[in-house]
Amino acid sequence: MAWTPKELWDLLSTPAGRRLARYTAVSASATVVSFSTLTVVFGALRLWSEVPSVLFANAVAAVWSYNLNRRWAWGKTGRSHVVREVLPFAVMSLSGMALSTGAAAGAHHLAVSHHLGHLTRTALVLGANLAAWGSLWVVKFLVFNRLFSAPAATALGPAPAGTALTPAPDPVDLTGAPATS
């Protein structure tokens, strides 16, 4: 579905659209954290092989992602609720790590069978990690949107004088279809 600039602007002008934009920014920053960590531990320092390096890099990025998503994208403060927030996030993160570990193992097998050099192996592992996490991105957004959704007034701060904020419907509908009652 191709969106016009006005339709995209209209979406980003809603509480749900701002939440999506923040989630996207957190995902991008977590990708940078994961890639940086993976590049250092596997590419530069050669501390471990592909699979342990991917696991470590994704664990570092998961901590970053949880904290930033919870506080910034969804506007939650205070202590995390273990069963309603931490556990589902951990399950999603472990699912992503399992998928990315499988992708890293596949990258390792491909690299060994084709006698690839370390720089090429590093690029292959980074690509496999990105593909694995990218495939889970939409599912994670929908799950996290359900877990961390806060009332709009909490998520976006106080409303300007003379205006009222209404919470966005959850989960976020990105199809542009009119709401039904």
C-alpha positions as a LaTeX table, in Angstrom:
\begin{tabular}{lrrr}
\hline
Residue & $x$ (\AA) & $y$ (\AA) & $z$ (\AA) \\
\hline
Met1 & 0.00 & 0.00 & 0.00 \\
Ala2 & 1.50 & 3.32 & $-1.09$ \\
Trp3 & 0.78 & 6.21 & 1.25 \\
Thr4 & 0.70 & 9.82 & 0.19 \\
Pro5 & 2.78 & 12.27 & 2.22 \\
Lys6 & $-0.45$ & 13.73 & 3.65 \\
Glu7 & $-1.71$ & 10.29 & 4.74 \\
Leu8 & 1.64 & 9.56 & 6.38 \\
Trp9 & 1.62 & 12.95 & 8.10 \\
Asp10 & $-1.95$ & 12.35 & 9.28 \\
Leu11 & $-0.93$ & 8.98 & 10.73 \\
Leu12 & 2.11 & 10.46 & 12.48 \\
Ser13 & $-0.10$ & 13.21 & 13.91 \\
Thr14 & $-2.08$ & 10.70 & 15.97 \\
Pro15 & $-1.01$ & 9.24 & 19.33 \\
Ala16 & $-0.80$ & 5.80 & 17.70 \\
Gly17 & 1.31 & 7.17 & 14.85 \\
Arg18 & 3.70 & 8.87 & 17.24 \\
Arg19 & 3.97 & 5.61 & 19.18 \\
Leu20 & 4.76 & 3.77 & 15.94 \\
Ala21 & 7.40 & 6.36 & 15.03 \\
Arg22 & 9.02 & 6.05 & 18.47 \\
Tyr23 & 8.93 & 2.24 & 18.31 \\
Thr24 & 10.57 & 2.43 & 14.88 \\
Ala25 & 13.28 & 4.75 & 16.22 \\
Val26 & 13.92 & 2.41 & 19.17 \\
Ser27 & 14.12 & $-0.56$ & 16.78 \\
Ala28 & 16.61 & 1.31 & 14.61 \\
Ser29 & 18.72 & 2.25 & 17.64 \\
Ala30 & 18.59 & $-1.34$ & 18.96 \\
Thr31 & 19.78 & $-2.49$ & 15.54 \\
Val32 & 22.73 & $-0.10$ & 15.82 \\
Val33 & 23.48 & $-1.43$ & 19.33 \\
Ser34 & 23.27 & $-5.05$ & 18.14 \\
Phe35 & 25.32 & $-4.43$ & 14.98 \\
Ser36 & 27.97 & $-2.46$ & 16.87 \\
Thr37 & 28.28 & $-5.14$ & 19.53 \\
Leu38 & 28.37 & $-7.93$ & 16.93 \\
Thr39 & 30.93 & $-6.09$ & 14.82 \\
Val40 & 33.19 & $-5.66$ & 17.86 \\
Val41 & 32.88 & $-9.12$ & 19.43 \\
Phe42 & 32.80 & $-11.15$ & 16.21 \\
Gly43 & 34.26 & $-8.92$ & 13.51 \\
Ala44 & 37.07 & $-7.10$ & 15.32 \\
Leu45 & 37.94 & $-9.00$ & 18.49 \\
Arg46 & 36.93 & $-12.47$ & 17.27 \\
Leu47 & 35.93 & $-13.41$ & 20.82 \\
Trp48 & 33.45 & $-16.11$ & 19.81 \\
Ser49 & 32.06 & $-17.83$ & 16.74 \\
Glu50 & 28.91 & $-16.61$ & 14.98 \\
Val51 & 26.24 & $-18.09$ & 17.25 \\
Pro52 & 27.56 & $-16.97$ & 20.68 \\
Ser53 & 28.42 & $-13.56$ & 19.22 \\
Val54 & 24.89 & $-13.11$ & 17.87 \\
Leu55 & 23.38 & $-14.21$ & 21.20 \\
Phe56 & 25.52 & $-11.77$ & 23.15 \\
Ala57 & 24.88 & $-8.85$ & 20.77 \\
Asn58 & 21.14 & $-9.46$ & 20.83 \\
Ala59 & 21.05 & $-9.74$ & 24.63 \\
Val60 & 22.76 & $-6.35$ & 24.90 \\
Ala61 & 20.31 & $-4.86$ & 22.39 \\
Ala62 & 17.30 & $-6.43$ & 24.18 \\
Val63 & 18.09 & $-4.62$ & 27.43 \\
Trp64 & 18.45 & $-1.35$ & 25.50 \\
Ser65 & 15.22 & $-1.98$ & 23.56 \\
Tyr66 & 13.10 & $-2.91$ & 26.58 \\
Asn67 & 14.05 & 0.14 & 28.58 \\
Leu68 & 13.77 & 2.63 & 25.73 \\
Asn69 & 10.52 & 1.19 & 24.35 \\
Arg70 & 8.88 & 1.05 & 27.75 \\
Arg71 & 9.82 & 4.56 & 28.77 \\
Trp72 & 9.87 & 6.51 & 25.52 \\
Ala73 & 7.68 & 4.72 & 22.96 \\
Trp74 & 4.93 & 3.74 & 25.41 \\
Gly75 & 5.45 & 6.34 & 28.14 \\
Lys76 & 5.56 & 3.88 & 31.06 \\
Thr77 & 7.30 & 4.87 & 34.28 \\
Gly78 & 7.88 & 3.19 & 37.60 \\
Arg79 & 8.68 & $-0.42$ & 38.24 \\
Ser80 & 8.13 & $-2.95$ & 35.49 \\
His81 & 5.44 & $-5.56$ & 36.05 \\
Val82 & 7.21 & $-8.92$ & 35.75 \\
Val83 & 4.27 & $-10.98$ & 34.45 \\
Arg84 & 2.56 & $-8.37$ & 32.26 \\
Glu85 & 5.65 & $-6.63$ & 30.82 \\
Val86 & 8.99 & $-8.31$ & 31.46 \\
Leu87 & 7.94 & $-11.90$ & 30.80 \\
Pro88 & 6.19 & $-11.25$ & 27.45 \\
Phe89 & 9.09 & $-9.04$ & 26.34 \\
Ala90 & 11.54 & $-11.78$ & 27.34 \\
Val91 & 9.53 & $-14.40$ & 25.43 \\
Met92 & 9.48 & $-12.21$ & 22.30 \\
Ser93 & 13.19 & $-11.42$ & 22.67 \\
Leu94 & 14.09 & $-15.08$ & 23.18 \\
Ser95 & 11.98 & $-15.99$ & 20.14 \\
Gly96 & 13.88 & $-13.41$ & 18.11 \\
Met97 & 17.17 & $-14.67$ & 19.50 \\
Ala98 & 16.24 & $-18.23$ & 18.56 \\
Leu99 & 15.42 & $-17.13$ & 15.02 \\
Ser100 & 18.59 & $-15.05$ & 14.73 \\
Thr101 & 20.67 & $-17.88$ & 16.22 \\
Gly102 & 19.31 & $-20.19$ & 13.52 \\
Ala103 & 20.15 & $-17.56$ & 10.92 \\
Ala104 & 23.68 & $-17.19$ & 12.38 \\
Ala105 & 24.15 & $-20.97$ & 12.31 \\
Gly106 & 23.04 & $-20.96$ & 8.68 \\
Ala107 & 25.48 & $-18.12$ & 7.95 \\
His108 & 28.25 & $-20.10$ & 9.66 \\
His109 & 27.46 & $-23.20$ & 7.59 \\
Leu110 & 27.40 & $-21.18$ & 4.38 \\
Ala111 & 30.66 & $-19.43$ & 5.26 \\
Val112 & 32.44 & $-22.69$ & 6.10 \\
Ser113 & 31.16 & $-24.56$ & 3.06 \\
His114 & 32.24 & $-21.74$ & 0.73 \\
His115 & 35.52 & $-20.95$ & 2.53 \\
Leu116 & 34.58 & $-17.30$ & 3.02 \\
Gly117 & 36.99 & $-14.83$ & 4.59 \\
His118 & 36.32 & $-13.25$ & 7.97 \\
Leu119 & 35.12 & $-9.90$ & 6.59 \\
Thr120 & 32.61 & $-11.65$ & 4.33 \\
Arg121 & 31.55 & $-13.90$ & 7.22 \\
Thr122 & 30.98 & $-10.85$ & 9.39 \\
Ala123 & 28.82 & $-9.21$ & 6.71 \\
Leu124 & 26.89 & $-12.45$ & 6.25 \\
Val125 & 26.23 & $-12.78$ & 10.00 \\
Leu126 & 25.11 & $-9.14$ & 10.22 \\
Gly127 & 22.74 & $-9.65$ & 7.29 \\
Ala128 & 21.33 & $-12.86$ & 8.74 \\
Asn129 & 20.75 & $-11.13$ & 12.09 \\
Leu130 & 19.01 & $-8.20$ & 10.41 \\
Ala131 & 16.78 & $-10.48$ & 8.33 \\
Ala132 & 15.76 & $-12.52$ & 11.38 \\
Trp133 & 14.85 & $-9.52$ & 13.52 \\
Gly134 & 13.28 & $-7.65$ & 10.62 \\
Ser135 & 10.88 & $-10.51$ & 10.04 \\
Leu136 & 9.64 & $-10.20$ & 13.63 \\
Trp137 & 9.35 & $-6.41$ & 13.68 \\
Val138 & 5.61 & $-6.09$ & 12.96 \\
Val139 & 4.64 & $-8.92$ & 15.32 \\
Lys140 & 6.71 & $-7.35$ & 18.10 \\
Phe141 & 5.09 & $-3.94$ & 17.58 \\
Leu142 & 1.59 & $-5.38$ & 17.85 \\
Val143 & 2.48 & $-7.35$ & 20.98 \\
Phe144 & 4.33 & $-4.46$ & 22.66 \\
Asn145 & 1.56 & $-2.06$ & 21.70 \\
Arg146 & $-0.86$ & $-4.28$ & 23.60 \\
Leu147 & 1.50 & $-4.71$ & 26.59 \\
Phe148 & 2.74 & $-1.20$ & 27.12 \\
Ser149 & $-0.10$ & 1.01 & 25.91 \\
Ala150 & $-0.67$ & 3.84 & 28.31 \\
Pro151 & $-3.48$ & 6.38 & 28.17 \\
Ala152 & $-2.62$ & 9.12 & 25.73 \\
Ala153 & $-2.33$ & 11.74 & 28.46 \\
Thr154 & 0.36 & 9.68 & 30.19 \\
Ala155 & 2.17 & 8.68 & 27.01 \\
Leu156 & 2.25 & 12.13 & 25.44 \\
Gly157 & 2.37 & 14.43 & 28.46 \\
Pro158 & $-0.18$ & 17.08 & 29.40 \\
Ala159 & $-2.56$ & 18.30 & 26.73 \\
Pro160 & $-2.21$ & 21.89 & 25.52 \\
Ala161 & $-4.67$ & 24.31 & 27.11 \\
Gly162 & $-8.13$ & 24.03 & 25.62 \\
Thr163 & $-7.61$ & 20.64 & 23.98 \\
Ala164 & $-8.46$ & 17.10 & 24.94 \\
Leu165 & $-6.52$ & 13.98 & 24.14 \\
Thr166 & $-8.29$ & 10.74 & 23.37 \\
Pro167 & $-6.52$ & 7.40 & 23.52 \\
Ala168 & $-5.75$ & 5.73 & 20.22 \\
Pro169 & $-7.51$ & 2.46 & 19.59 \\
Asp170 & $-5.33$ & $-0.56$ & 20.23 \\
Pro171 & $-3.93$ & $-2.36$ & 18.40 \\
Val172 & $-2.87$ & 0.27 & 15.92 \\
Asp173 & $-4.65$ & 0.00 & 12.56 \\
Leu174 & $-2.19$ & 0.92 & 9.84 \\
Thr175 & $-4.44$ & $-0.05$ & 6.93 \\
Gly176 & $-6.20$ & 3.30 & 6.82 \\
Ala177 & $-9.58$ & 1.56 & 6.92 \\
Pro178 & $-12.34$ & 3.55 & 8.62 \\
Ala179 & $-13.06$ & 2.54 & 12.20 \\
Thr180 & $-16.16$ & 0.50 & 12.81 \\
Ser181 & $-18.30$ & 0.58 & 15.90 \\
\hline
\end{tabular}
